[in-house]
Amino acid sequence: MSTLCLAFALGVVTWTLLEYLLHRFVFHEKRLGPWMARDHLRHHAKVDWFVPLSTKLALAAVILSLLTLGASFVGALPAALYLVGTVSGWVFYEVLHRRIHVAPPRGAYGTWARRHHLAHHFGHATKNHGVSSPFWDLVFGTYLPVAQVTVPRLHAHKFPWLFEGETIAARWQSHYRVV
């Protein structure tokens, strides 16, 4: 039983590493060519636009195929749980990333994740590549602790939860400023 739990946990950890590596080296540094980076840069320019699901599924198919080949050497059940862990991490990331952009934060983790990720979007694109975890940013030296995010006025209207009327809600004034 512990081997199966470990396989699932390793899958989740694998996802966090993939999230970091894809975001940093493929989507920002274009290491595999410009086609994936183009959509990602569009998301940076228009923070309420997301890469189409068909594109995400195509990328997932390639990555999961490669992981399946590698995991197949440890036996069917551990390999399956490893892949389930990876997919679970990926689904969690997709939900979290969308919530960061379109919904009010919930709880301390949601508040941290939003500030961490929006700092990446608005002024520090070479930092904070991990959306769901800062772990790999810390490992690779790209972590930037953020007390307050500067949101460009151009994008501020895309975060209606941030405001009470025309001003930043009192709850968020120490976390965000609009310029």
N, C-alpha and C positions, 0 to 999 in steps of 0.2 A: 504493500500500500504506500509506503513512504517513497518508493521509487516512482510511483505514478504521480504522487503530489509534486515530487521534485521535477518530473518531466513537464508537468503543467506550468510550474513556477519558472522553469528555464525558458519555456515558450513565451511567457509574459516578459521576462527580462530580455529575451531576443527581440521582441517587438520594440521595447524602449530603445534598444541599440539601433534597430532598423529605422525607427522614427528619427532619431538624431542623425544617422548617416545619410538617409535620403534627404532630409531637410537641408542639412548643411552642404553636402557634396554634390547631390544631384540637382536639387531645386535651386540652390543659390550659386554653386560654383560650376554647374553645367558639366560635370565630369562625364556624363553619359550622353552629352549632346544637349542642344537647346530646346528640344521639343517638350520635355517635362518642365523645364524651368520657365518656359513661356507662360504656361497656365499658372504656375506658382507666383510669378511676378505680377500677373494680372490680379491675383488675389491680394497681393500687397498693395496694388494701386487702387483696388476697389474692394474694401475689406468685407463687404457683404456678398461677394461673389465667391462661389466654391467650384472647384474642379468637378466636372460631370462624373456621376457615378460610374458610367461606362469606362471612363479613363481609369478611375480608381480600381475597378474590378479587373481590368486588363493588367495593371501593374501588380495587383494582388495575385493574379493567376501565375505570373512569371515568378514572383518571389516565393510563393507557396510551393510551386513545383520544384524549385531549387532546394527549398528547405525539406521537402518530402524526400527527395533523393538522399540528402545528407542524413536525415533522421531514420530512414528505413533500415539502417544498420544496427539499430538498438532494439529491434523487435516491433511488432505491429502495435501493441497497446501503448507502450511508452511513446512511440513515434506519433501515434494519433493524439495522445494527450498533450505532447509537446506542440503539435500543430493547433490544437484547440486553444492552448494557452496563448500562442502567437496571435491567432485570430481574435481571441477575447481581448487581448491588449489593443489590437488594431481597432476593434469596434468601440472600445472604451475611448480611445483617442479620437475617433471620428465624432462621437457624440460630444465629448468634451470640447473639441475644437470648434464645432458649430455653436455650442452653447456660449463659449467665450465671446463669439462675435454677435450673437443674436438675442441672448437672454440675460436677464439680471443674474449676477453671481449668487450662488447659494453656499453658505458656510465658509469657513476659513480656507479650505483647499480651493474652492471655486474662486474666491477673492484673490488668493495667491496666483493661481494659474492664469487668471485674466490679466493681472498686472504684469506677470512674467512674460506672457506671450505678446501683449500689446506693446510692451517696451521693445520687443523684437520688431514689431511692425512699424513703430513710429520712432525711428531714429537710431536703432541699434541692430540692424539686420545681420551683423556678423556675430551676434551674441544670442543666447537663450534659444537654441535650436530645438531643445526638448520641450514639447508642449505639455506632456503629461507628467514629466519628471525632470528635475534639474540634474539628475545623477551624472549623465554623460557630459553635460556642459561642465560640471565640476571636474570630471576626469580629464577632459580635453582642453580645459582652460578657457571655455567660452561662456562661462556663467557670469552674469551681471546682476548683482542684487539690485532691486529697484524699489525705492521708497515711493516715488511719484512718477507717473507716466504723463508725458506731454502729448496730448491728442491734438492733431491739427484740426482747426475749425472746419476744414473741408470734410473731415470724416466724423466729426462729433455728432451730427444728427443721426448717424447710423447706430448710436448707442443711447436710445431714449431713456433707458433705465438710469443713466448718469445724471439726468437733470430733474430739477423741480422748477417748472416754468422755464425761464431763460438762463438760470444759473445752475451750477453744479450742485447737486443735492448735498446737504450737510454731511451725510454719511460718507460721501466719496471725496470730499474736498482735500483730505490729506493724501489720497491715492492718485488723484488725477487733476490735471489742469488743462485748459483749452487755450490754444494760441492761434 
